[in-house]
Every structure is written in structure tokens, then in C-alpha cells.
Amino acid sequence: MFERRPLFLAVGIALGTLTISGCGSSGGGGGDSHQGVHTPSGASPGVGASQTPTPLEPGLVRVAVADSAFDVATITNSERVIDRLDVYTGSADVSGVDEWHGNAVTSTITGGTLGNARLDLLKIEDSQGATLNNALDYAIGEAANRGARVINASFSRRLEASDPRLTFNGVTSATSYQRVVDANGGKGGIYVVSAGNTGSAIDTQGKPIYASQPGLYEMMLIAVGTTTNGDIHPSSSYPGDDTQLQARSIGTDFANRDVGAQGTSISAARISEYAAGIVGQWPHLTAQQASQRLLDTASQESALFQQSNCGASGTLNCGAFYLGQGIADIDAAMAPEGDLVVSQSQRVADGGAQADVSYLQLSDAYGDAVAAPGVLENVVAFDALGRDYAIDLGRNTQPRTARATQLRDQMQQMASASPSYATTQTAIEGNYRFSTSSTAYGELLASRFDGTFGNAQLSAFRFSGDQPSPMGSYAELGVMPMISFQAGSALTNAFERVDGVETRYALGERLSMTASHWAGDAASDYQAQRSDVGLAWQIAPGLSIDSYVGQLTEQQGLLGANGNGALGLGEDNQMRFTGVSLQAQMDGFRGFAEFEQGQGSASGSGLLTSVNGMRAQQMALGLQWQGEGERAERWALTLRQPLRIDSATASFDVPVGRRLDGSVVRETRSVSLEPSGRQLDIELGYGFSASERSQWQFNLLHTREPGHDADAPSDSAAMVNYTYAW
């Protein structure tokens, strides 16, 4: 639809002469007088019959342009022209009298930014240069039979129904229209037409196409021309009072300055490019769905939509009156509709888990294992229209606490000037002992009750999951506060609180049997329980050794990690642990050593299908010397390797695409869960009493490969505490 020069105003009226939308004429012409079977000169009926379309690479879309004629060599990106047909001769020679209009329309499509349209050019101009309705109707149907997903007809008066008796090459216009509806295995072809260049409301001459061709109407887009500021172009036709035309009308730029043309022919070409972009990305969409998507996402930011004084009644919304559904917004059309869902089954229609609520919080034991290899990149999620989007679910997989945040919190608990400073109180009454640790806010961090009943000792304890267990050797020996021991184990960090009991039953003077159990609950569905049994041997008065075996059972969690949705973990994940601990006290020295190793396997409830060959371990050593007297000095040296996965292979079943029939293309991916590094905390502590009321303490912590990340630079932390008792 170009404002250039009048064309074919009075030629061949008997056949229904067409006017190219964009010429200086009003887009008139085109009576639909009956015409018998048209046979091209020197050809038999049926020449130019449909051919089997050449399959295109994924993402490319066959777009048919039915126009007067073309000069292929001068079309922008002419290599994107893949097929040609003269509907009169059946040949591939599409040159003719008016090549300019066809080239301008085609170059607008091939020169766009999306770039996935591959053009099939259908010449409808006869040997005298006339363009006739019956030839164009035939070309539309022929384009559909040749596999076009989008059909561009930049001619005016395409919104009038052709006379049902009109034929070309023995094919009626009604049959050609139906071919568009039935094309592409029933998906149809998006039919893009120009509104016209009359500067007035579209006149269907009382023969609107939606009345006689409702199926075609539902996959039709009517291109209206707009100015750069989003107003209706003064030369563009528009839907006016007709609500049916409004429903399928959409606006876009009236001009293509690169080819020096303007008109709703250009608008139609831009809409065709957009339609091809949608179909190319999601070929499962029907013509009705894809075209409706453009209409549903059209922008209504134009000032016209703020006015309601248009139409014959003077009360119609001006945006609908001039622009129909609004101005085409391809970015909005390509954006997801509704929530993105990660499929966990074999069909898109079966749904899955919402991507935005799917997460995996990792404990420190994993280090950089899952994030580094990108195993959760390019996971496909589906929107409400079944359209697939590649997302990076790895972004939803994060450590529970950043290293810097964790270290800051640990130091705050030791800083006597901080409200988070942990103070301990102990009460002893006969065979009973009760101790608590709390902050200045009154927040209880840990508590422990011990009672002796004959040969048995019973302990009940509670602690916040991010605190060290009061049953550990570090706490039991009363080693001076050390930064590296202020955080809890990776197994408990997710829990708001952990409750447990432990019993020791003497089997003799030096040998005891031990049993313990604890359970932790988080705000999410993650739960864990652990039970241990063992033997404690008092080697000497100041030396004891404990050995134990145990089992950890986790629901929606695995070694302290917890997941949800597409990254959910199984309901019954189990690890078996064995461990040994040593405690020693003699001549001012206190020391401990702990080593624990676990192994097991797990299943997932999301994309994670299994974890096999899992082994994990942690260890800690500590030695403290304390002098005698009121101003005694204390020295402490500790080494600690937090819980770390030593080996494990995780298997994921990942959706990576979809087929036209709605089945999901899935891919099996495997990744090692072993972190690249091994964190080691080395800490030196020194404290002394400056007076009866005051005390100094110095701590120096050095961490190698923090976060079990071999590429992470070592970090160091130092702090000084001074306390004075009033």
C-alpha cells in the first residue's frame, strides 16, 4: 500500500481488477463479476499446481507474498527468496510490468530484524499488467498448498468476499480461501491484508469476508498504518464502527524509508514479518493462535485509546475505531503468557512446576559443584500457550548463605559489643546440669540439660540450626570462642531449630553405649532426622574415644540442601554415617579430634532423578592450653574442614524442547557433585585477663579455598575482643 502512482483503475473490470494498496488511488476497483475457468495462454487447466514444499530448517518460516510482479535480484536479502511462481504460466519467472510494489513489500519482510522469513513469491499480474481478484484468490490458496505459514496480500478490498462463482485455473475463490484454513495439517495460514489508503473507514460494500468466510477471518490480520508517534496515519484506512473489523485490525508503521515507500502495503509486510517470527519460534501454534497473540499483545498506549468520542454514535473508543486492537508490539507478543512451567512429564499439556518457585538451596557441602558445569542451563519451560522458552535454572540454585555473610555473622556472635554476642549461663543442682546460650536480644541460641540416673546419663538439647551443636566436642570441652566454630553444620543450617536427645549407658568402668537422635524442621517442607548408636571408651582418666554409626533421613533435602518445584528433592533420601571422636584433658591442655564420613544415594521429585555414589566427610581438630592463676593466658589452635561431598553423580532429566504433537523433548544430563576445592579453616586464638574484671581475646582465622572452591582466593579474618565486667 504505497502512495506512489495510480494503477489499473479501469482495466479488466469484468474480472474484478485489484488496486495495489499504497498507490495514489483510493484503493478502489475490484468488482466481482462472475468469470469462468481461466486458462493461461498456451497452458492447460491446472498449470502451476501445488508442489510439495521444501522442508525448512527449524526456526525458518515460509512466507508467501502474492503480488503483481518481482525483480528478485534487487530484493533486500534476496537469498531469502526460496520459491517463485507465475500463477498464469506456472513458471518461476515472476518478472513483469509492476515489479516495484512487489519488491517493496518483499524487501520490507526480508529486511526486518527478525530474519526468519523465507519468501515464496507468487506473481498474479497477467500479460497486460492487470491484477485480478480471481488470480489473487487462487494465489492465496496456492500459497497455502505450498506450505506457507504466513500469506501476505498487500492489496485493498481484500475484506470483501469474492463472488462464489469466481474461478481461476478451475478453482473457485471459496475453495482457495478454504485451502488457507486447512493448510499446514489443519493449522492454517496467517492471512495478512492491507486496510487500504483511503484515509477513511473500510467499506466492505456490504459483503464483509467475515460473513461468508468465518474460518479465514479468524486467522486474518488487517494492517492499519500509523505514524511514528502512534497515531493513525491520515492516509490509512481504518476499521471504523465495524466491531468485527476492529477485532482483527492492528497498527504498525506506514512507511519504509529504506525502500522509499509508504502505505498500508508496508504495514501489512511488517505484520507478516512479526507473524513469521512467532510461528518460527513456536511452529505448533495454529494460525488463529499466532495471529491472536499479536492482537492480544498490541500496545494501547496511543492517546487515541484515552478518547471515547468517535464513530457514528460519538461514544466509541477512538483507539478501537482507528487502530483496532492497538499497535503491534513484537516484544510483548514473544514474551511468555502466564507463568512459565517446567515440564516433568512427557507432554506439555500435563503441566509441571512453575519456574519462578523452583529453587535449590545448597548447603556448604556442595561448594561450587552444581553451579560450575551449567547442567541446569538451557532448560525449556512452557507458557500458557505451550510455547517453549530456554531458561537458566542454575540461577535458581544458590548457596544458602554467601561466604561473606556467614563470616560476618560468625564474627558478630563473638564480638562482645554486638547485640548478637552469645553469652552462656549454667546452673548445676545435684545430678542435674542446665546451660543456655543466648543473645542480647534474648534470642535463645542453644540449650542443654544433663541428668544422671544410675548407670545412665540423659541429655536433652536444642539449638538453632546455624549454631554449633552443644553436644559436640568443641562445646563439651569449653574451648575458647573461635570464629570458625560459630556456624552450625551443613546438615542443620537450614533449620530454625534442632531438637534432640542423647543417652549414655555404662557397660562397665570404661565402656559405655551411646544413642542419640535429633530432628530438624525448616519453614519449607524440608525435614531431617538422624539417629546414631555407638560405643564410648574411657582409655584413661583424661582420654576418651567415641565411635558411632548412624543414619540420616531427609525429606525434600539432601545433605543440608533443600529444593522445591522443578528442583525438588526426594521424600526419603538416606545417608549412612560412621565417625570417631577423641577428647583429651591433662595438665592445662584440652584437645579434641573429630572425623565423620557418610555415604548413600538419593532420588529427586523434580528434574533431579537420582544421586548415586555419594560420599561426604568432615573433620575438626582443636588444642587449647590454659595457664593457672587469676590472669591466666589461653592459647588455642584449631583446624576444621566443613562437611564436603567427596564424590557423587547426579542425573537430571531435563526438558529441552517440544514437538508439534505436544510431546516434550527431554535430555539426560549428569554432573559430579564434588566441589572443585577443599575448604580448610586454620585459626589461632589468644586470650588473657588484664584484671579481675577485664579480659582480652585475639583471633586470627585463615581460610584456604573458601566455599570448597579451588578458584576462590584464600581469605583471612582477625578480631579483637575486650570485655569489662561492671
Disulfide bonds with the S-S distance in Angstrom:
Cys310-Cys318 2.06
